[in-house]
Each structure stands twice: as structure tokens, then as C-alpha cells.
């Protein structure tokens, strides 16, 4: 699909001089506010241990480190919210063969998302 680059960045006009035939609008336009500077694309959660996040797309922000989950149904965002998890210098996401989700930091740290343990 043609997501409109370089004519658009999300729903914002980026280059008025470019030609983009029949661009497809994004499902979600990432807001850059409250210190957010660059979206770090993530993964869809398929880890059975994280049932509440099953099927949600995770992404984060390089500057804030905040991780957010969005749910999509019938090409519409039906849920969106920060997880309360922050990874300073968040740089990438990954998934292993068991579906476990990992988050990487520019500093070299690698974190795995695990269910909250009862205390």
C-alpha cells in the first residue's frame, strides 16, 4: 500500500511538491507532545502469558521511553494507552520463538515483558 510518503507524514502534509497517488491514511497518527520526539515501531503481542495485551500493537518513543499498546478492530483503533513502562533510550522491539516480547535500549540493555508477579 502507498502510505503517502513523502507527501504525508501520518496525516500531516510533508512535501507538497511530491506526487502520491491514492495514499492510504494511517489508522493512528502519533502525537509528538509532552517530550515525545520519535516513534519506535514495535510488535503485536502474541505471548499467552500477557493475555490482557493479546493482539495489541506495542510501540514506544525514543525520548520519553514510554511504551504504549493499541488495539485495532475492523481497521479502527479501539483502545490506546500507555502501559506504565518506561525504557530510557528505547530503540527497538523484538519477539523470540515463544512469542516473548523484548524491548531494547540505546544503552545496550534488553528487557523482556513479563506478567506482573503477585507480591
C-alpha positions in Angstrom: 0.0 0.0 0.0 1.0 3.6 -0.5 1.0 5.2 2.9 1.7 8.6 1.3 5.4 9.1 1.9 6.9 11.7 1.1 3.6 13.6 0.6 2.5 13.0 4.1 3.9 12.1 7.5 1.0 10.5 9.1 -1.9 12.8 8.3 0.3 15.9 8.1 1.4 17.3 4.7 5.2 16.8 4.5 6.1 17.6 0.9 3.6 19.5 -1.2 5.7 19.1 -4.3 5.6 15.3 -4.4 3.0 13.2 -6.1 1.5 10.3 -4.2 -1.4 8.5 -6.0 -4.2 7.2 -3.8 -2.4 7.3 -0.4 -3.8 5.2 2.4 -4.4 7.1 5.6 -2.9 5.8 8.8 -5.1 4.1 11.4 -3.3 6.1 14.1 -1.5 9.4 14.0 1.3 9.6 16.5 1.2 12.8 18.6 4.5 14.5 19.3 3.8 16.2 22.6 4.9 16.1 26.3 8.5 15.4 25.3 7.8 12.7 22.7 10.1 13.0 19.7 10.3 9.8 17.6 8.0 6.8 17.4 9.7 3.4 17.7 7.6 0.9 15.9 7.0 -2.3 17.8 5.3 -5.7 17.6 2.0 -7.4 18.0 1.7 -9.3 21.3 1.1 -13.0 20.9 2.6 -14.1 24.3 0.0 -16.2 26.1 1.4 -15.0 29.4 0.3 -11.5 28.5 -3.3 -12.3 27.8 -4.5 -8.7 28.5 -2.3 -7.4 25.7 -3.0 -10.2 23.3 -3.3 -8.9 19.7 -2.3 -5.4 20.7 0.4 -3.5 18.9 3.1 -2.1 21.1 5.2 0.9 20.2 7.3 3.4 22.2 9.0 6.8 22.0 12.8 7.3 21.8 12.8 10.4 24.1 10.2 9.6 26.7 10.8 5.8 26.7 7.1 5.2 27.3 5.6 2.0 25.9 2.0 2.2 24.5 -0.4 -0.5 23.4 -3.1 0.0 20.8 -5.9 -2.4 19.8 -7.3 -2.4 16.3 -10.5 -3.9 15.1 -12.1 -3.6 11.6 -9.4 -1.0 10.6 -10.2 1.2 13.6 -8.2 1.9 16.7 -10.5 0.6 19.6 -8.1 1.1 22.5 -4.9 3.0 23.2 -3.0 3.6 26.4 0.5 3.7 27.9 1.5 0.6 29.8 3.2 2.4 32.6 6.5 1.0 31.4 9.5 3.3 30.6 12.7 2.2 28.9 15.2 5.1 28.7 16.6 5.4 25.2 14.1 2.9 23.8 15.4 1.8 20.4 13.7 -1.4 19.3 11.3 -4.2 20.0 11.7 -7.9 19.3 10.0 -11.3 19.7 11.5 -14.7 20.4 10.3 -18.1 19.2 8.0 -18.4 22.2 6.3 -15.1 21.5 8.0 -13.3 24.4 8.3 -9.6 23.8 11.7 -7.8 24.2 12.4 -4.1 24.4 15.9 -2.7 23.7 17.6 0.5 24.8 20.3 2.5 23.0 22.4 1.9 26.1 22.5 -1.8 25.3 20.0 -3.1 27.9 17.4 -5.7 26.8 14.2 -6.1 28.8 11.6 -8.9 28.5 7.9 -8.1 29.1 6.7 -10.5 31.8 3.4 -10.7 33.6 3.2 -8.8 36.9 4.0 -11.1 39.8 1.8 -11.1 42.9 3.6 -9.7 46.0 
